[in-house]
Amino acid sequence: MNFEWNEAQLSLFEHALSYSSELRSTSHQPGEFPLDLWKSLGDFGYFGLPVDSEYSPCGSGLDILTTVKVLEGLGQGGADTGVLFAGAAHTFACVMPIYEHGSEAIKRELLPLLTSGEKIAANAISEAEAGSDIAKLATTASREGDYYIIKGAKSYVTNGSVADYFIAYATTNAKFGYLGQTAFVIPADLPGIEVGNSYKKLGLNSAQLNQVFFDEVKVHKRYVLGDEGQGARIFAASMDWERCCLFALFIGVMQRDLDLCIEYANMRKQGDKTISKFQAVSHRIADMEVRLQSARLLLYFAAWQKSKEVDNTKAVATSKLAISEAFVQSGLDVIRVHGALGYLDEGGVNSSIKDALGSVLFSGTSDIQRELICNRLGLL
Ligand SMILES: Cc1cc2nc3c(=O)[nH]c(=O)nc-3n(C[C@H](O)[C@H](O)[C@H](O)COP(=O)(O)OP(=O)(O)OC[C@H]3O[C@@H](n4cnc5c(N)ncnc54)[C@H](O)[C@@H]3O)c2cc1C
């Protein structure tokens, strides 16, 4: 066992940290998608971190552990968490399924556009009646010659209003349940697609979240990912990526919040003492450290297992659960340590709790992660 990062990995981490710190001051309209920031992240190489350069000049071909470390740096640097989240949804739930399951022609056509950030993708699986349980998707795809006709509505699609492509999942054979679902790349300019207004939500505000409607959208068969019937497997693989890599961003955000707490506790005085000398405050910060380090090690283990191509369902679910729940607690603690200042926008620390609450829902809720863990423990 070796807990050390090599020099190349550390220098990539430092680069991500300083790049993200520089983006911290970039301002944009609240709730709007910051295209300039997106482009800067494209220039950094965010959207092609694990993609081989054979498929795109923006691909870095990093292994998953190094990818995780770079994402930690981006999260810690303080660039807008909403756009980092949007980038992770694009990269890990869209670019990676194309990279791992697309035909050679589709990979060559789309990966250069998507890894540079010139084009944006959105993952569309959730439906009104299929959130945690996606066994029965009401969206259907029926074959007509060389085309599929897609019909249905997706309820929560990150990047929906800015997407050039959707990775959408539809039922091709209802008799087979999970094995009757198929994954499609759907160009967003095809006739019959309508995107709802962006939802107003609690956090991650620059990431757009929309309903998407497919009304008899005619998609060529070359846009099928993998084979017909492999949709559920492809989605599960994309969640493996997302649950590791997206949540690495939040490890970085928690590290930043912890550092801010230490700095503030050592500076802020009540009476003649800094508040760090009050055990209630210092123990709260010690607990933040324990939760962060535990979640971080679970993430590294899950990513390491993924790189070994063994069944890592339990490790990934454990890591996702630990990170998102630690993120919520850390978001509360950073406000408590900063007192009233923490509650104010000008204190600069009240956004984490708003971003963190979403993290216990997307990529499978905390309850669903517990179900996955129980399943692997032989309890279900
Ligand atoms: C910010 C954000 C971004 C999102 N982005 C996307 C996206 O890009 N693409 C996409 O397709 N979806 C996206 N989603 C949707 C997300 O994946 C779903 O919200 C999530 O899967 C839960 O589904 P639901 O909201 O329908 O809740 P439900 O499934 O209705 O769950 C409601 C409650 O019941 C619990 N529950 C449900 N079933 C079980 C069970 N079997 N065992 C135990 N507890 C259970 C849940 O844990 C939860 O507490 C996003 C959601 C959010 C909040």
Ligand as a Chemical Component Dictionary entry (heavy atoms), coordinates in Angstrom:
data_LIG
# 
_chem_comp.id                   LIG 
_chem_comp.type                 NON-POLYMER 
_chem_comp.pdbx_formal_charge   0 
_chem_comp.three_letter_code    LIG 
# 
loop_
_chem_comp_atom.comp_id 
_chem_comp_atom.atom_id 
_chem_comp_atom.alt_atom_id 
_chem_comp_atom.type_symbol 
_chem_comp_atom.charge 
_chem_comp_atom.model_Cartn_x 
_chem_comp_atom.model_Cartn_y 
_chem_comp_atom.model_Cartn_z 
_chem_comp_atom.pdbx_ordinal 
LIG C1  C1  C 0 -29.288 19.272 -9.043  1  
LIG C2  C2  C 0 -29.803 18.029 -9.716  2  
LIG C3  C3  C 0 -29.298 17.669 -10.953 3  
LIG C4  C4  C 0 -29.789 16.539 -11.611 4  
LIG N1  N1  N 0 -29.306 16.235 -12.866 5  
LIG C5  C5  C 0 -29.827 15.192 -13.547 6  
LIG C6  C6  C 0 -29.382 14.897 -14.884 7  
LIG O1  O1  O 0 -28.499 15.556 -15.436 8  
LIG N2  N2  N 0 -29.971 13.870 -15.547 9  
LIG C7  C7  C 0 -30.942 13.099 -14.978 10 
LIG O2  O2  O 0 -31.437 12.187 -15.647 11 
LIG N3  N3  N 0 -31.368 13.330 -13.702 12 
LIG C8  C8  C 0 -30.840 14.362 -12.981 13 
LIG N4  N4  N 0 -31.276 14.628 -11.693 14 
LIG C9  C9  C 0 -32.329 13.804 -11.111 15 
LIG C10 C10 C 0 -31.822 12.860 -10.031 16 
LIG O3  O3  O 0 -31.065 11.829 -10.580 17 
LIG C11 C11 C 0 -33.051 12.352 -9.275  18 
LIG O4  O4  O 0 -33.575 13.466 -8.579  19 
LIG C12 C12 C 0 -32.740 11.240 -8.303  20 
LIG O5  O5  O 0 -32.395 10.070 -8.985  21 
LIG C13 C13 C 0 -33.925 10.949 -7.367  22 
LIG O6  O6  O 0 -35.119 10.807 -8.077  23 
LIG P1  P1  P 0 -36.429 11.627 -7.629  24 
LIG O7  O7  O 0 -36.045 13.052 -7.488  25 
LIG O8  O8  O 0 -37.507 11.293 -8.580  26 
LIG O9  O9  O 0 -36.774 11.105 -6.184  27 
LIG P2  P2  P 0 -37.570 9.744  -5.786  28 
LIG O10 O10 O 0 -36.967 8.581  -6.485  29 
LIG O11 O11 O 0 -39.028 9.968  -5.935  30 
LIG O12 O12 O 0 -37.209 9.644  -4.237  31 
LIG C14 C14 C 0 -37.885 10.389 -3.223  32 
LIG C15 C15 C 0 -37.362 9.899  -1.873  33 
LIG O13 O13 O 0 -37.619 8.489  -1.711  34 
LIG C16 C16 C 0 -36.401 7.776  -1.514  35 
LIG N5  N5  N 0 -36.461 6.498  -2.231  36 
LIG C17 C17 C 0 -36.936 6.270  -3.483  37 
LIG N6  N6  N 0 -36.792 4.986  -3.816  38 
LIG C18 C18 C 0 -36.192 4.374  -2.774  39 
LIG C19 C19 C 0 -35.758 3.040  -2.514  40 
LIG N7  N7  N 0 -35.896 2.052  -3.398  41 
LIG N8  N8  N 0 -35.174 2.785  -1.320  42 
LIG C20 C20 C 0 -35.001 3.765  -0.405  43 
LIG N9  N9  N 0 -35.395 5.043  -0.596  44 
LIG C21 C21 C 0 -35.978 5.342  -1.758  45 
LIG C22 C22 C 0 -35.310 8.672  -2.083  46 
LIG O14 O14 O 0 -34.043 8.407  -1.495  47 
LIG C23 C23 C 0 -35.843 10.055 -1.734  48 
LIG O15 O15 O 0 -35.531 10.367 -0.403  49 
LIG C24 C24 C 0 -30.788 15.741 -10.998 50 
LIG C25 C25 C 0 -31.267 16.085 -9.722  51 
LIG C26 C26 C 0 -30.780 17.210 -9.085  52 
LIG C27 C27 C 0 -31.305 17.557 -7.722  53 
# 
loop_
_chem_comp_bond.comp_id 
_chem_comp_bond.atom_id_1 
_chem_comp_bond.atom_id_2 
_chem_comp_bond.value_order 
_chem_comp_bond.pdbx_ordinal 
LIG C1  C2  SING 1  
LIG C2  C3  SING 2  
LIG C2  C26 DOUB 3  
LIG C3  C4  DOUB 4  
LIG C4  N1  SING 5  
LIG C4  C24 SING 6  
LIG N1  C5  DOUB 7  
LIG C5  C6  SING 8  
LIG C5  C8  SING 9  
LIG C6  O1  DOUB 10 
LIG C6  N2  SING 11 
LIG N2  C7  SING 12 
LIG C7  O2  DOUB 13 
LIG C7  N3  SING 14 
LIG N3  C8  DOUB 15 
LIG C8  N4  SING 16 
LIG N4  C9  SING 17 
LIG N4  C24 SING 18 
LIG C9  C10 SING 19 
LIG C10 O3  SING 20 
LIG C10 C11 SING 21 
LIG C11 O4  SING 22 
LIG C11 C12 SING 23 
LIG C12 O5  SING 24 
LIG C12 C13 SING 25 
LIG C13 O6  SING 26 
LIG O6  P1  SING 27 
LIG P1  O7  DOUB 28 
LIG P1  O8  SING 29 
LIG P1  O9  SING 30 
LIG O9  P2  SING 31 
LIG P2  O10 DOUB 32 
LIG P2  O11 SING 33 
LIG P2  O12 SING 34 
LIG O12 C14 SING 35 
LIG C14 C15 SING 36 
LIG C15 O13 SING 37 
LIG C15 C23 SING 38 
LIG O13 C16 SING 39 
LIG C16 N5  SING 40 
LIG C16 C22 SING 41 
LIG N5  C17 SING 42 
LIG N5  C21 SING 43 
LIG C17 N6  DOUB 44 
LIG N6  C18 SING 45 
LIG C18 C19 SING 46 
LIG C18 C21 DOUB 47 
LIG C19 N7  SING 48 
LIG C19 N8  DOUB 49 
LIG N8  C20 SING 50 
LIG C20 N9  DOUB 51 
LIG N9  C21 SING 52 
LIG C22 O14 SING 53 
LIG C22 C23 SING 54 
LIG C23 O15 SING 55 
LIG C24 C25 DOUB 56 
LIG C25 C26 SING 57 
LIG C26 C27 SING 58 
# 
